[in-house]
Amino acid sequence: MDGRRPRCAYPGTGRDGESGRDCLDRYDRALAGLAAEVTARPHLRDAAHVVVSHGAIIRTWASLRSANLEPRYGAAHPLTNTAVVRLTGTPTDGWICTAWGETEHRVAAPSVADPTAAVLPAT
């Protein structure tokens, strides 16, 4: 799923089944569609929005899409049932993780000129 692996279907989905890359692309499209709906409704732009999904895809997607998390962060930091991963950003500007489960993240994207900015290790 790091972009270097060949496109392989999940076991049991057949030769033309969905791959990990397909799954991430589908999730990206779904969130971009939701963001477009919010943008089209000015009264919703400044509100918080909630997406409910399966913990495995939340961990995988957020780890791979958040600028301040290492790609394997989600694998090393499981989420309890009903846990929340909080992100700020947009599909176009990118995402920053501000909370993972019970952990508040006070870090910014490494590209931000902030002395506290750091990519969180997967450890």
C-alpha distance (Angstrom), angle and dihedral (degrees) to the residues before:
residue distance angle dihedral
M1 . . .
D2 3.77 . .
G3 3.81 92.7 .
R4 3.81 93.5 -105.9
R5 3.79 96.8 81.4
P6 3.78 121.8 86.2
R7 3.75 118.2 -101.3
C8 3.82 103.7 -93.5
A9 3.79 128.6 173.7
Y10 3.79 119.3 -122.8
P11 3.81 112.7 -99.0
G12 3.78 111.7 -88.1
T13 3.81 95.1 21.8
G14 3.79 95.9 94.8
R15 3.78 129.2 -119.7
D16 3.80 92.7 -59.7
G17 3.83 96.1 40.5
E18 3.79 125.8 126.3
S19 3.80 116.8 -70.7
G20 3.79 126.5 -154.1
R21 3.79 89.3 -100.0
D22 3.83 90.1 51.0
C23 3.81 89.8 51.7
L24 3.83 92.9 50.8
D25 3.81 91.0 46.2
R26 3.81 90.3 51.1
Y27 3.82 90.8 49.9
D28 3.83 90.9 47.5
R29 3.81 90.0 52.0
A30 3.80 92.6 48.3
L31 3.81 92.7 51.3
A32 3.80 92.0 44.1
G33 3.82 88.5 52.9
L34 3.80 91.0 51.0
A35 3.81 90.8 47.4
A36 3.82 90.1 51.2
E37 3.81 90.3 52.4
V38 3.80 90.7 51.1
T39 3.81 91.6 47.7
A40 3.79 89.9 51.9
R41 3.81 90.4 56.3
P42 3.82 109.4 59.3
H43 3.81 93.2 -167.2
L44 3.85 89.1 63.3
R45 3.81 99.3 47.6
D46 3.81 97.9 92.1
A47 3.80 96.4 37.9
A48 3.79 126.0 100.6
H49 3.80 114.4 -107.2
V50 3.79 128.4 -153.8
V51 3.79 127.1 -151.0
V52 3.80 116.1 -169.5
S53 3.79 116.4 -155.3
H54 3.80 144.6 140.4
G55 3.81 114.6 -62.5
A56 3.81 94.3 -124.6
I57 3.79 94.6 57.9
I58 3.81 91.4 41.5
R59 3.82 90.7 54.0
T60 3.79 93.5 43.9
W61 3.79 98.2 43.0
A62 3.82 96.1 42.3
S63 3.82 91.9 47.9
L64 3.79 92.3 50.8
R65 3.80 97.2 41.0
S66 3.84 103.3 39.1
A67 3.80 112.0 92.4
N68 3.79 92.1 -147.6
L69 3.83 98.6 51.2
E70 3.78 129.0 76.3
P71 3.82 112.7 -120.7
R72 3.83 92.6 -109.4
Y73 3.81 95.5 46.1
G74 3.81 93.0 106.0
A75 3.80 92.8 51.2
A76 3.80 90.2 55.8
H77 3.82 95.9 41.5
P78 3.81 112.0 51.0
L79 3.79 120.3 -164.4
T80 3.78 124.5 -129.2
N81 3.79 119.4 -126.9
T82 3.83 110.0 -70.3
A83 3.81 92.0 9.7
V84 3.79 117.9 153.2
V85 3.79 130.0 -129.7
R86 3.80 108.9 -164.6
L87 3.80 120.3 -156.9
T88 3.77 133.1 178.7
G89 3.77 123.7 -156.6
T90 3.76 140.3 54.3
P91 3.80 136.5 -90.1
T92 3.81 88.4 -103.9
D93 3.80 100.2 42.6
G94 3.79 96.5 37.1
W95 3.80 133.6 -119.2
I96 3.80 137.2 -80.0
C97 3.80 120.8 -163.8
T98 3.81 111.0 -132.7
A99 3.82 98.9 171.2
W100 3.82 135.2 20.1
G101 3.76 113.3 -170.1
E102 3.79 106.2 -55.3
T103 3.83 92.9 -13.8
E104 3.79 120.3 98.0
H105 3.79 112.0 -151.6
R106 3.77 115.1 -146.8
V107 3.76 94.7 -175.1
A108 3.76 133.2 110.4
A109 3.76 131.6 -150.5
P110 3.82 109.9 -69.6
S111 3.81 89.2 -117.5
V112 3.81 91.5 62.1
A113 3.79 115.0 97.7
D114 3.80 94.3 -118.4
P115 3.82 124.2 126.8
T116 3.81 90.4 -144.1
A117 3.81 94.2 51.6
A118 3.77 114.7 117.0
V119 3.76 140.3 149.4
L120 3.80 107.4 -110.9
P121 3.81 111.0 -122.0
A122 3.79 121.1 -125.0
T123 3.85 93.5 -130.1
